[in-house]
Amino acid sequence: MTRSSKIFASALLSLSLLHVAQARESNPNNVIIFVADGLRGAMVDAQNAPTMHALRNEGVAFPNSHSIFPTVTTANASAIATGHYLGDTGDFQNTLYTGFAATYANGESSVTPFVEENNVLGDLDKHFDGDYLDEITLLASARAHGFSTAAIGKLGPTLIMDHTARSGEQTILIDDKSGLVNEKTGTAEGIPLNQEIQRALQAAGLGQTPPAADKPNVAQQQYLVDVTSRVVLPTFKQRGKPFVMVFWARDPDVTQHNQLDSRYGVAPGINGSTSLAAIRNTDDGLQQLRAALKAQGLDRNTNIFVTSDHGFSTISKQSETSHAAKCGYDDTPGSHLPSGFLALDLANALDLPLFDPDAYGAAIDTQAGCDIPGNSAKPADKFKAKHGKHGNGLIGRSADHPDMIVTAGGGSDLIYLTSAAGKLLVPIIVNSLLAQDYVGGVFVDDGLGSFPGTIPLNAINLIGSARTPRPSIVVSFRSFSTGCAEPLRCGAEVADGGLQQGQGQHGSFSRSDTFNFMAAVGPDFKRNFVDVAPTSNADIAPTLATILGIPLEAKGKLVGRIISEALPGGKNVTATTTTCLYPPANLGHGAQQNEPPLFKLQPALTSQTVGTTNYFDAAGLSGRVLGLNTSGAVSCDPAANSSKENVRK
């Protein structure tokens, strides 16, 4: 196809979508986004999740779907909410360095807060001019254009869907902290419920506070399904206008994290009976919501878009190279990696003090209780090693003015360089990271330079218009298959945090974590259609905004696409796949300096492209990332010019 014919085809598509939007604006259908937190795309079949399996067969299946990296909840919530990649939203991970002390409902504060908390999200908005994402969300736009709106489910991502509407009088916001007041501070932990919803809850015989989470999370999730089915949907029907709603199920995520089916072992890990029950629990919730739509007479004019925020893996805590793994901890089995191992290892490698940002800057001794030469404090001694309360760390001469900050995020950690001295240490930091066997990939801010063995942040859409501080270095941890017939069903990864080996985690750049589940059904989607083109969580908001006929104005440029091929009359799109090789790092030499290196670490990135939209399958060091295949790869060294000529379809 010539360039002029491509432009003409693109213009025809835009005109067609404009007509669709104009038609929907006069008589729009309803939209529900159903998020199954932590559901792996490879796990949906007729046995594990019959409702989702049937839904994708009935409507549109997206077998080439993607989570946004880092593959964690609030990061993907920001993409689902706005249609932007993280370089624009600035929600780089569940734990962020914010540049100020954000306060939790219990009164504690930290410069590295966990953002799955309503008070922290409020502080972020206040600090960043009223909107920390700085991009309009789908729910906010729908609300402004006269739709009824609601977000129901998991604490954190539920509020992110319309985080600037905290009064309860606009969007209905119900999460697992609704109705709760912190006993220590008297601060409300949930978003207020308006009088209309309070009366409806009382009439339905439902309280205002959900039960606590469990494994599987049956009681809490059933309460939220009941609230949606018996309160919110009838309220919307009574209002007599179209609605947009997000239902964010906490399972299977919370169960997969905390299950104990294979304590300290990687098999069956998150494939045990407890996790399978959690998948069915969420599937049953979707079935009940579909039944409620039918009972209310809303099924024929309601679109349901099902997604998961990320995939999942079983945790490994093994390392032969880590200094931290040679130390003894009260909460960690011997020789396993402790929570905060990256901060501990970096501080040790740089010979710099380490402080805990979540304990008001308390010093952490990186040598106490370590079985290392010349250290009299052995792991068996009474002086046990310590780590940060939540695995985060301030590294430098002073807790008040650190040179770098590490935030622990499960399958990946973020490193923020906060001083000129810290930025001078980048070559040493990179080399110390590459020397660790638990590192799966290192991604460095382009402005700091190019370093062998690393991939630029810009290549993975982490540099954009974000207001929040941008990490200087992102570290994704090693991932691998535990040996089953379908590797994406049994992925494992090294993970930073308080959970132990055998439990579940996500966040890495493996395909087991980037492969989420996506499907759609409803009057504005094709029927019995398999969309083999790549899709991602960033595509959801632009697609649904088109269906609803509402604008989704963008400030940043890192946006998802309209999944036009999944809409009635939409034509199939063409995708290209590229595996980029970046300059390798050579570690170690033979007896003579001119001998070949003992081994090299080859960084690579596999991505797919539709038009100008990129989808990232897997990235990191070859041989250390599940799903990263360098066969047919091309050089993407900025100094090379051959990459464009070698893209393969």
N, C-alpha and C positions, 0 to 999 in steps of 0.2 A: 504493500500500500504506500502510495506516495505521501509526502508531507502534506500537500494540499488536500488530498482525499481524507487523510486522518483528521485534519482541521474541520473539514466538512462533516465527517461522521460525528465528531465531537459536538459540533454545533447542533446537529440533528438530535443527538442524545439530550443535550441541555434543553432544547426546545420541548422535547417529549416530556422530560421530567418537570419542566415548568407547567405544562398542561396538566400533569398529574397533580402537582401542588395546588394549582388553581381550583381543580375539581374537588380536592380534599378540603380546601379552605372553606368551601361553601357547605360541605356536609361531611366532616371528618369522622372517621371511625376512632374507636378507643385503642389505647396501647398499654400493654403490660410488659415490663421488662422483668423477667424472673431470673435471678442470679443464684445458681447453686454453688456456693462458695467452696472452692477447692476441688471441684469435680474434674477428674481427668477425662479428656476426650475419648481415650481408648477404653474406658470402663463402661460406656453406655451400650448396653445390648438388651435383648428381650428378657434376660434373666435378672440382671442387676438393676436396671432402670426401665421397666416396661412402658411407663407413661412417656418418658422422654424419647424412647426408641420409637414408639408409635407416632409421636408428634412430628419427629423429623421425617418419617416416612410419609405422613399425611401432607406436610407442608414442604419446607425447604431444609435440606441437610447441608451443613457446612463442614465437610470432612477435612478441610485444609485451614482450620481456624487457629488463631494466635492470641495468646496473652501478651501484654506489654511488659518488657523487661525494665527494671527488676520485677520479677513475677510475684508481686505481693499485693495485698488487698487494697489499701488506700491508693496506691499508684494506679491500679486498674480501675478503681472506683472513679478516679479523676478522669480517666480516659472514657469510661462508659458514660459519665455524666456530661462531658463537654465535647467529645470527639477529637481531643487533642492528645498528642504524645507528651511524655513527661518533660521534655525540654521546654514546653510551653506552660504546663500546669504547675511545675515545680514540686509536685508531690512525688518525690523520687523514691520514697520508701515508707514503710510504716513508722520507722524511727528516723527523724530528721534533725540535723543541726539547724536551728531556727535563727540564730544570731541574737536571741534574747531568751530570758527565762519564762517559758510558758507554764501556766499553773493548772494542775489537775483539780478535780472537784474536791479531793481530800486535803487540799491546801499545799501539797508538795509541788515543787517546781523544778524545771530542768531546762538547760539549753539544748538537750537532746531528747525531746519528749516523744512518747509513743502517741501517734496522732489518731488512734482509734478511740477517741474520747471526746465527748461533746464540748467540755470546757476548753480543752486544748485547741480544738477546731475554732472555737469562738475567739480565743486569744490570737490565733493565726490571722483570722480575718481582721481583727482590730489592729494588729501590728502592720498588716499589709493593705492599708487603705480600704478596709471593709470587704476585701475579696482576695484571699490569698491565692486562689487559682487564676484570677484575672481573666477568666473566660466564662461566658454565660453557659449555664447548664441547660439541658433539654427541659427539665422540669420548670426551671425559672422562666424560660421562654414560653412554655405551654401555659403556665400560670398567668403570665402577662397578656396572653392572647385569649383568655377567657375559659381555659380548660380547668376542670377540677383536677387537683394533683395530690399525690400521696407517695410517701416512701416509708416502707415498713420492713423491719428486720434487724439485721446485725448492727450493733453499736459501731459508729464511725462511718462506714460507707453509706448507711441510711441517711445521715445528715448531709454528707458530701453531695448527695443528689440535688439538694436545694439549700445549701449551707448558709445562705444569706437571709433565709426566711425562718427565723428562730422563734417567732411569736406563737406559732401554733394556729394563728388565725388565717393563714394563707394555705400553704401546703400542710397536709396532715403528716406529721412525723412521729412514728411510733417505733421505738427500738427496745432492746432488752434492758434499758435503764429507765424506761418511762415510769413516771410516778415515784421514783426513788429520790430520797434526799440523803446526802452524805451525813452520817451521824456525827462525824468529827467537826465539820464546818457548817452544817446546815445548808449547804449549797445543793440546788437541784441538779441531779445527774442526768435527767431526761429533758426533752423539749416539752413545753406545756401543751396540754390537749385543750382544744377549744370547747365551749359549752355544748355545742352540737354533738361532738364525739363523746364527751363525757356522758351525756344523756343516753346516747345510743349504746354505749358500753353497759350502762346500768340496766337498760331495757333488755339487753341480750344476756344478762346475768354474768357478764365478764368483768373482772377487776381491771384496774388501771395499770397494774404492775405484772409483767410476765414472770414465770418461774425462772429459777437459775438454770444455767446450761448444764447438761449432763452428757453421758456417753452411752449410746447415741442420744442426740439432743431432742428426744421425742416430746417431752412435756412443754418445753419453751416454744419449740417450733409449732406444736399443735395450737398453743394459745395464739400465736401470731397468725396462723392460718385461719383460726376462728374469728379473730378480730377483722381480718380482711374479708372473709366470706359473709359474716353475720352483721358487721357494722359498716365497714368502709364501702363495699360494693352496693349495699342497699341505700346508703347515704348518697352515693353518686347517682344511682338510678333515680332517686327521689328529686335530686337537683335538676335532672332532665337536660344535662349538657354533657358533651364528651369529656373523657378523662384520660389522664396519663398517670401511670402508677409503676413504682418499682417495688418488687418484693425480693428482699435479700435474705436467703436462707443461710443460717449459720452452719448447718451440716452440708456436706460431710467434713468440712474444714475442721471444726472444733473437735470432732471425734478422732479424725485422722491424726491431729496433733497429739492428742492426749491418750490414745489407746495404749494398752499394755499387752497386746497379743503376742509380742515376741520381745520381751524385755531384754535389752542389751544385744539383741541379734537383729540382723537386717532382713531375715526371712521368717514368717511371711510379711513382717513389717505392716505397712498400711493395706495389705491385702488379706488381713485376718478377718474373722467373722464380725468383729465390732465395727470395722470400717465399712464392710459390705452392708451391714445393717443401717449405717448412717446414710449411705447412698440411697437405699430403698426408702429411708425416712423422708428424705427430700423429694424423691420421686412421688411418694404418696401425697406429700403436700401439694405438689403441682396438680396431681389428679383431683384433689379436693377443690382446688381453686377453679379448675376447668368445670367441675360439676356445679360449683356455685355460680359461675357465669351462665351456665345453661339454665339453672333454676331461676335466675333473675332475668332471663331472656336477653342476656348480653353477649352470648357466645358468637352470634353471627356477625356482629359488628365490632368485635374486639380482636386486635392482633396481639399475639403473644410472641415475644422474642426471648428465647431462653439462652443464657450464656453462663459460663463460669469465669470467675476473675482470673484464675490461674490453674495450672495442673498441680501435681503433688509428687513427692518422693519420700522414701524412707531415709531416716537420718543415719549417717555413718559418723563416728567420732574417732576415726583412726588416723594416725600420722606418725611417721618415722622421723620427721625433721623438726617438728614443733618443740620449742623450748617449753612452752606452757604445758604440753603433754607429759613432760618429765617431772611435773610438780604434783603434790598431793592436795586434794581439795575435799572438803567435807561432803560436797554435793555431787561429786563426780567419781565414777569408778576409776581405779588405778590405770594409768597409761592412756586414758581417754582424753580428748580435747575438752577443756572446760568452757563454760560460757565466757565470752570475751577473749577467746584465744588470739584473735588477730591483733587486738590492741596490746595484749601482753607480749606477743612475739615482736611486734613493731617497736615497742618501747625498749625491749631487751636488745634488739638488733641495732637500734640507734643510740643505745646507752643514754636514754633520756628518762626522766621521771614520768610516772603515770598517775593520773588522778581520776576519780569517779565523778562524772557530771551529775549522776543521779543520787549522790550522797553529799551534795554541797562541796564538791572538790576534795573529798577525803583522799589521802595518798594511798597508793597500792604498791606494796613491795613485790616486785616481779621475781625476786630471788628466794624469798622465804619458802621453805618446804619443797625445794627443788632438788632432785637427785642429779647434781652436776658436779664435776670435779672441783675440789676446793671449797665446796659449800658444806658447812657443818650441820645445817638444818635440813635433815633428810625428811622425806615425806611422812615417815612414821613418827617423827618428832611432834611435840605438842604445838609447835608453831606451824600451823597449816598455811598453805598458800591462799591468797585471796584473789578475787576478780571483781570487776564492777558489778553493781547490783543488777543491772540489766545487760551487761556485756559491753556497754559503751565506754569510751575512754578519752581523756584529755592528755595529750602527750606534749611535754615541753618543760621548761624550767619553772613555770608557774601555772597553777590551775586557773588563775584569773586571765592570763594571757598565754594560752597554749600555742604551740607551733602547728599542731594538727589535732583534729578531732575525728574519732572513729565511732560510727554508729553501727551497731550490730543488727542485721536484718534477716537472719536465717540463712538462706542459700547464697546471699551476697551481702557484703558490707560496703559502707561508703566511707571514704576518707576525705576530709575537708582540710585543706592547707590554709591556715588563717594568719600566717605571718610571712614576711619576706624570707626569714631564716628557714621556715618550713618548705617554701618553694625551692630553695637551693638544695634541699635534701632529696628531691624527686628521683635522681638517678640511683641513690642509695636505697630509697624506699622501693623502687621498682625491682632492683636486683634482689633485695631481701624477700620480696613477695614471690618472685620467680623461683627462688631457692626452696620454697615450701611445697611439699608434695600435695598439700590440700588445696592449692590454688588451681582453679580451672580456667581463669581468664582475668586479664588486667586491662582496664579501659581508662585512658588518661585524657584529661582535658587538652584539646588541641593547642590551646594557648600556652601550655607548659612545654611544648616541644614534642618531638617524635622519639620514641624509645623502642629499641628492638624487643620483641616479645610481647608488645602491647597493641591495642586497637584504639583508635581515636574515639572519644565520646560522641563527636559529631556524626560518626558513621552509624550510630545506633539511636539517633534522634534524642539525645540527652542535652543538646545545646540549642536553646531557643529563646523565648521571651520571658522565661520564668522570673517571678519576683523573689521567690525564696532563694537562699544561698545554694549555689550549684556545687555538687561534690567535685573535687579535683581528680579523684581516682575512685573507680568502682571496681571491687574485687568480687568475681563470681567464683564459687567454690567447685571443687572437682565433683563430677557426677559419673555414674556408671550403672550398668544393668546388674541385677543380682542373679541373672541366669535363666529367666523364664523364656518361653517361646516368643512372646511379644514384649520386647524390651521396654516399650513405653508404658506397660502395665506394671513393671517392677523396677522402676528407676530408684536409685539411691543417690544421696549427695551428702557431702560434708556440710554441716550447718552450724552457724554461730548462734548461741542462745542457750537458755536454760533447759531445753528438752534434751532427752538422752537418746543414745543409739537404740534404734528399733522403733522409736516413735516417728511422727511425720513432720515434714517441713517442705517449704517451697522457697522460691526467690532466685534460683540459679538461672543460668542461660542454657540449660539443657532442654532438649525437645520434650522431655517428660514434664517439665514445668511450663514451657511455652505452649504446649498443646492442650488447650482448654476445650470445652464443649460448646457448640453453638448450633441452634436450630430456630426456625421461625414458622409460624402458622397463622392464618387469618385472611380476611378478605382482601388485604393489600399485598399479599405474597402469592407467588406461584404455588401450585399444588404438585405433589409427587416429583419434586425437582431436586437434583443433587448438584450443588454448586461447587465445582472442583477448583474454582479460583481461590486464591488466598483471601482470608478475611481476618479481622481483628476486633478487639473491643473498642478501638478508636473509630470503627466504621458504624457502630450502632446508632449513635446520636445523629450523625448526618443523614443516615437512611431513614430513621423514624421521623426526623424533622421534615423530610421531603414528603413522607406519607401523610403527616399531619398538616402540611401546608403552612408551617411556621418558619420564621427565619432563625438561623443559628450563626449570628455574626461572629467572626473570628478576629482576634487581635494578633495571635501568633500564626505561624505558617505551617506548623507541624500537625497537619490535620489528617483524619481518616477520609475515606471516600464514601460516596453513596453506592451501596451494593445494588446497582441498577439491574444487574442480570437476574436478581432474585425477585424483582417486581414484575407484575403482569406486563407483557410486551417488551420487557428488557432483553437485550441481546447479550450473548455470552461475551466475556472479555478475555483478553490474552494476557498471560503472565509470563515473565521471564525469571529464571532462577540463576543466581550467581553465587559461587563460593569464592570469596576474596582471601587471598593470602597476604599477610602483612610481614614486614621484615622480622625474621626469627631472632631469638636470643641464643647465643652459644654459651653453654655453661661448662666450664672445666676444660682442661687441655691434657694432652698426653704428656709423656716424659719430656719431650722437647716442645718448645713454644710454637714451632712451625707445624706440628702434627695436627691432624683434624681434631675438632672438639669431641669430647667424650659423648655428648648428646646435644641436640638443639631443641628448643621449644618453638614450635611453629604456631603462631596465632592465625586464626581463620574465622570468617563470618559467612554463614549461609543465609541468604535473604531472597525473597521473591518480590517482584515489582509489578504493579498494575498501574499503568500511566505514570504518575509521579509519586504514588503511594508505596511505601516500603513495608515489608513484612519480614520479621526476623525469626528464623527457625531456631538456630543455635549459634553460639559463638564462644571463642576462647582458644585454649591451647589444644592442638590436635592430640588425640589419645586421652584427653582428660575431660571430655564433654560428651555426654550421651546424646546421640543423634547428629553429631558433627562429622560429616563425611567430606574429606578433602579431595576425593576423586574428581578429576576434571576441573580442579580449582585454577584460578588465574591470579596473577599478581595485581594487587591493588596498592602497591607501594606508591605514595604520592610522587616519587621521582620517576616511576615507570609510566609509559603511555599506552600500554598494550591492553589494559583491562577492558576498554569499551569494545575492542575488536574480538574479544574472546568470550563475550557473554553467550551463554548457551540457552536455548529455549527448551 
